[in-house]
Amino acid sequence: MTSTRFLAVAAAFVLVFGLIGCGSDDDSNNNLPNPTATAVPNTPVPPTAEATATESVPSPTSTFIPTATPVTTASAIFRGALPQTNGRFSFQATIGIAGAEAECDVQFAGSHACTVQELQAAAAAGELSGAQDIDGNDISEFWAIDPSRPAVDQCEVSVPWDYATAHTGQFADAVALDASAGTLGALREDTICATQKWVGCCM
């Protein structure tokens, strides 16, 4: 009877201490520190090749292109010619050389009716090759305007180049043009004022 009671007490003792031990284990687990999150430093992300290529392309810039300026040769003499006329020049509602001067200035600003000397200089400079009047007609002969010549050789009755017939003894000088070669022929005197020729415009 005594042995049985001893075993029962021992078993109870083991059971009590076993429970205590389990409780201690739980407490020890509860006392463990909670894991904390470790801060991870931000690492810069390298730019992609596409972004780098985009950033490295410079913005387009405008390029100034100067406009070409037409150049007028300083030695230019002949600028063109008025339509054919007889020895009575009638331009800009004015008879005579003054009317031709005014029309040249209108058609070729700053120009005047060419003298024969100016025509000869233009031919020497190669400016009469393929010469045409303002209507696109090829020129074959000019009136040879020369203030130093007598009035009877400049179709003049009252003012130079105001005469258009052939019965009063007024005549004119003229000079032929080889337009293909741009050369002038010899001066032709005693030309009838009723014929049709061109008046050149020169600077």
Sine and cosine of phi, psi and omega as CSV:
sin_phi,cos_phi,sin_psi,cos_psi,sin_omega,cos_omega
0.00,0.00,-0.62,0.79,0.01,-1.00
-0.93,0.38,-0.65,0.76,0.01,-1.00
-0.90,0.43,-0.66,0.75,-0.02,-1.00
-0.90,0.43,-0.65,0.76,0.01,-1.00
-0.92,0.38,-0.57,0.82,0.00,-1.00
-0.91,0.42,-0.66,0.75,-0.01,-1.00
-0.92,0.39,-0.62,0.78,0.00,-1.00
-0.90,0.43,-0.64,0.77,0.02,-1.00
-0.92,0.39,-0.65,0.76,-0.02,-1.00
-0.90,0.43,-0.66,0.75,-0.01,-1.00
-0.89,0.45,-0.66,0.75,0.03,-1.00
-0.90,0.43,-0.61,0.79,0.01,-1.00
-0.89,0.45,-0.70,0.72,0.01,-1.00
-0.90,0.43,-0.64,0.77,-0.03,-1.00
-0.91,0.42,-0.67,0.74,-0.03,-1.00
-0.91,0.42,-0.73,0.68,-0.02,-1.00
-0.93,0.36,-0.49,0.87,0.07,-1.00
-0.91,0.42,-0.66,0.75,0.03,-1.00
-0.91,0.40,-0.63,0.78,0.03,-1.00
-0.89,0.46,-0.67,0.75,0.00,-1.00
-0.89,0.46,-0.67,0.75,0.02,-1.00
-0.90,0.44,-0.64,0.77,0.03,-1.00
-0.89,0.45,-0.62,0.78,0.01,-1.00
-0.89,0.45,-0.63,0.77,0.01,-1.00
-0.89,0.45,-0.65,0.76,0.00,-1.00
-0.91,0.42,-0.65,0.76,0.01,-1.00
-0.90,0.44,-0.63,0.78,-0.01,-1.00
-0.91,0.42,-0.57,0.82,0.04,-1.00
-0.93,0.37,-0.60,0.80,-0.01,-1.00
-0.94,0.35,-0.45,0.89,-0.01,-1.00
-0.99,0.16,-0.13,0.99,0.02,-1.00
-0.91,0.41,0.67,-0.74,-0.02,-1.00
-0.92,0.38,0.61,-0.79,0.07,-1.00
-0.94,0.33,0.65,-0.76,0.04,-1.00
-0.92,0.39,0.66,-0.75,0.01,-1.00
-0.95,-0.32,0.48,-0.88,0.00,-1.00
-0.96,0.28,0.72,-0.70,0.02,-1.00
-1.00,-0.02,0.82,-0.58,-0.02,-1.00
-0.93,0.36,0.78,-0.63,0.02,-1.00
-0.98,-0.21,0.87,-0.50,-0.02,-1.00
-0.88,0.48,0.57,-0.82,0.04,-1.00
-0.95,0.32,0.81,-0.59,0.02,-1.00
-0.98,-0.22,0.85,-0.53,-0.02,-1.00
-0.87,0.49,0.67,-0.74,0.00,-1.00
-1.00,0.05,0.84,-0.54,-0.02,-1.00
-0.89,0.45,0.58,-0.81,0.01,-1.00
-0.90,0.44,0.52,-0.85,0.03,-1.00
-0.97,0.26,0.30,-0.96,-0.01,-1.00
-0.88,0.47,-0.59,0.81,-0.01,-1.00
-0.91,0.41,-0.69,0.72,0.01,-1.00
-0.90,0.43,-0.67,0.74,0.00,-1.00
-0.88,0.47,-0.68,0.74,-0.01,-1.00
-0.90,0.44,-0.62,0.78,-0.01,-1.00
-0.92,0.39,-0.67,0.74,-0.03,-1.00
-0.93,0.36,-0.45,0.89,-0.09,-1.00
-1.00,0.09,-0.15,0.99,-0.01,-1.00
-0.99,0.15,0.87,-0.49,-0.01,-1.00
-0.94,0.33,0.47,-0.88,0.04,-1.00
-0.93,0.36,0.65,-0.76,0.01,-1.00
-0.90,0.43,0.63,-0.78,0.03,-1.00
-0.88,-0.48,0.55,-0.84,0.01,-1.00
-0.97,0.25,0.61,-0.79,0.01,-1.00
-0.94,-0.34,0.81,-0.59,0.00,-1.00
-0.97,0.23,0.82,-0.57,0.05,-1.00
-0.91,-0.42,0.93,-0.36,-0.04,-1.00
-0.90,0.43,0.58,-0.81,0.05,-1.00
-0.99,0.14,0.75,-0.66,0.00,-1.00
-0.90,0.44,0.71,-0.71,0.03,-1.00
-0.99,-0.16,0.83,-0.56,0.03,-1.00
-0.85,0.53,0.68,-0.73,-0.02,-1.00
-0.94,-0.33,0.82,-0.57,0.07,-1.00
-0.99,-0.16,0.83,-0.56,-0.01,-1.00
-0.90,0.44,0.77,-0.63,-0.06,-1.00
-0.88,0.47,-0.46,0.89,-0.07,-1.00
-1.00,0.02,0.03,1.00,-0.02,-1.00
-0.87,0.49,0.74,-0.67,-0.03,-1.00
-0.91,-0.42,-0.85,0.53,-0.07,-1.00
-0.99,0.13,0.78,-0.63,-0.01,-1.00
-0.93,-0.38,-0.33,0.94,-0.03,-1.00
0.40,-0.92,-0.25,-0.97,-0.03,-1.00
-0.53,-0.84,0.47,-0.88,0.07,-1.00
-0.99,0.16,0.28,-0.96,0.04,-1.00
-0.87,0.49,0.35,-0.94,0.02,-1.00
-0.80,0.60,0.58,-0.82,0.03,-1.00
-0.51,-0.86,0.41,-0.91,0.15,-0.99
-0.99,0.17,-0.17,-0.98,-0.07,-1.00
-0.94,0.34,-0.09,1.00,0.07,-1.00
-0.98,-0.22,1.00,-0.04,-0.03,-1.00
-0.92,0.38,0.76,-0.65,0.03,-1.00
-0.66,-0.75,1.00,-0.07,0.00,-1.00
-0.72,-0.69,0.53,-0.85,0.02,-1.00
0.78,0.62,0.64,0.77,0.04,-1.00
0.84,0.54,0.49,0.87,-0.01,-1.00
-0.74,-0.68,0.72,-0.70,0.00,-1.00
-1.00,-0.02,0.59,-0.80,0.10,-1.00
1.00,-0.08,-0.21,-0.98,-0.08,-1.00
-0.88,0.48,-0.51,0.86,-0.01,-1.00
-0.89,0.45,-0.61,0.80,0.02,-1.00
-0.91,0.41,-0.65,0.76,0.03,-1.00
-0.91,0.41,-0.63,0.78,0.04,-1.00
-0.88,0.48,-0.69,0.72,-0.02,-1.00
-0.91,0.42,-0.66,0.75,-0.02,-1.00
-0.92,0.38,-0.63,0.78,0.06,-1.00
-0.87,0.50,-0.66,0.75,-0.01,-1.00
-0.91,0.41,-0.56,0.83,0.04,-1.00
-0.94,0.33,-0.71,0.71,-0.06,-1.00
-0.98,0.22,-0.56,0.83,-0.03,-1.00
-0.67,-0.75,1.00,-0.02,-0.15,-0.99
-0.74,0.67,0.78,-0.62,0.04,-1.00
1.00,0.04,-0.06,1.00,-0.03,-1.00
-1.00,-0.02,0.14,-0.99,0.01,-1.00
-0.58,-0.82,0.14,-0.99,0.02,-1.00
-0.91,0.41,0.78,-0.62,-0.04,-1.00
-0.92,0.39,0.70,-0.72,0.23,-0.97
-0.99,0.15,0.27,-0.96,0.01,-1.00
-0.89,0.45,-0.55,0.84,0.03,-1.00
-0.91,0.42,-0.62,0.78,0.04,-1.00
-0.92,0.38,-0.62,0.79,0.05,-1.00
-0.89,0.46,-0.66,0.75,0.02,-1.00
-0.90,0.43,-0.63,0.78,0.04,-1.00
-0.92,0.39,-0.63,0.78,0.02,-1.00
-0.91,0.41,-0.64,0.77,0.04,-1.00
-0.89,0.45,-0.67,0.74,0.02,-1.00
-0.90,0.44,-0.49,0.87,0.02,-1.00
-1.00,0.06,0.02,1.00,0.01,-1.00
0.97,0.24,0.41,0.91,-0.08,-1.00
-1.00,-0.05,-0.12,0.99,-0.08,-1.00
-0.98,-0.19,0.02,1.00,0.02,-1.00
-0.91,0.42,0.84,-0.55,0.00,-1.00
0.94,0.34,0.39,0.92,-0.05,-1.00
-0.88,0.48,0.66,-0.75,0.03,-1.00
-0.70,-0.71,0.32,-0.95,0.07,-1.00
-1.00,0.03,-0.05,-1.00,-0.09,-1.00
-0.93,0.36,-0.23,0.97,0.05,-1.00
-0.99,-0.12,0.08,1.00,0.03,-1.00
0.99,0.11,0.24,0.97,0.02,-1.00
-1.00,0.03,0.65,-0.76,0.04,-1.00
-0.93,0.37,0.65,-0.76,-0.03,-1.00
-1.00,-0.06,0.71,-0.70,0.02,-1.00
-0.87,-0.50,-0.31,0.95,-0.03,-1.00
-0.33,-0.94,0.69,-0.72,0.03,-1.00
-0.96,-0.29,0.51,-0.86,0.29,-0.96
-0.94,0.34,0.71,-0.71,-0.04,-1.00
-1.00,-0.07,1.00,0.03,-0.03,-1.00
-0.97,0.25,0.82,-0.58,-0.03,-1.00
-0.49,-0.87,0.99,-0.17,-0.04,-1.00
-0.85,0.53,-0.33,0.94,-0.02,-1.00
-0.99,0.15,-0.18,0.98,-0.01,-1.00
-0.99,0.14,0.41,-0.91,0.03,-1.00
-0.88,0.48,0.45,-0.89,-0.03,-1.00
-0.85,0.52,-0.57,0.82,-0.03,-1.00
-0.94,0.35,-0.21,0.98,0.04,-1.00
-0.97,-0.25,0.17,0.99,0.00,-1.00
-0.76,-0.65,0.55,0.83,0.03,-1.00
0.72,0.69,0.75,0.66,-0.10,-0.99
-0.91,-0.40,0.76,-0.65,0.19,-0.98
-0.94,-0.35,-0.84,0.54,0.04,-1.00
-0.94,-0.33,-0.67,0.74,0.05,-1.00
-0.71,-0.70,0.40,-0.92,0.00,-1.00
-0.82,0.57,0.71,-0.70,0.08,-1.00
0.91,0.42,0.79,0.61,0.08,-1.00
-0.82,-0.57,0.30,0.95,-0.10,-0.99
-0.81,-0.58,0.67,-0.75,-0.12,-0.99
-0.74,-0.67,0.25,0.97,0.02,-1.00
-0.83,-0.55,-0.39,-0.92,-0.10,-1.00
-0.56,-0.83,0.35,0.93,-0.13,-0.99
-0.95,-0.30,-0.03,1.00,-0.05,-1.00
-0.92,-0.39,0.09,1.00,0.06,-1.00
1.00,-0.03,0.08,1.00,0.09,-1.00
-1.00,0.02,0.67,-0.74,0.03,-1.00
-0.71,-0.71,-0.21,-0.98,-0.02,-1.00
-0.50,-0.87,0.22,-0.98,0.15,-0.99
-0.97,-0.23,0.54,-0.84,0.02,-1.00
-0.59,-0.81,0.29,-0.96,0.01,-1.00
-0.60,-0.80,0.78,-0.62,-0.03,-1.00
-0.98,0.18,0.47,-0.88,0.03,-1.00
-0.85,-0.52,0.78,-0.63,0.20,-0.98
-1.00,-0.05,0.99,-0.10,-0.13,-0.99
-0.90,0.43,-0.54,0.84,-0.02,-1.00
-0.92,0.39,-0.58,0.81,0.01,-1.00
-0.99,-0.10,-0.30,0.95,-0.01,-1.00
0.96,0.27,0.46,0.89,-0.05,-1.00
-0.91,-0.42,0.46,-0.89,0.03,-1.00
-0.98,-0.21,0.54,-0.84,0.08,-1.00
-1.00,0.08,-0.15,-0.99,0.01,-1.00
-0.96,0.30,0.42,-0.91,0.02,-1.00
-0.90,0.44,0.74,-0.67,0.03,-1.00
-0.95,-0.32,0.91,-0.41,0.01,-1.00
-1.00,0.00,0.20,-0.98,0.06,-1.00
0.84,0.54,0.60,0.80,0.07,-1.00
-0.99,0.17,0.69,-0.73,-0.03,-1.00
-0.93,0.37,0.74,-0.67,-0.07,-1.00
-0.94,0.35,-0.25,0.97,-0.01,-1.00
-0.98,0.19,-0.18,0.98,-0.02,-1.00
-0.98,0.18,0.27,-0.96,-0.07,-1.00
-0.97,-0.25,0.80,-0.60,0.04,-1.00
-0.59,-0.81,0.01,-1.00,-0.08,-1.00
-0.96,-0.27,0.46,-0.89,0.13,-0.99
-0.94,-0.35,0.88,-0.48,0.03,-1.00
-0.99,0.17,0.38,-0.93,0.07,-1.00
-0.89,-0.46,0.81,-0.58,-0.08,-1.00
-0.78,-0.62,0.31,-0.95,0.08,-1.00
-0.98,-0.21,0.00,0.00,0.00,0.00
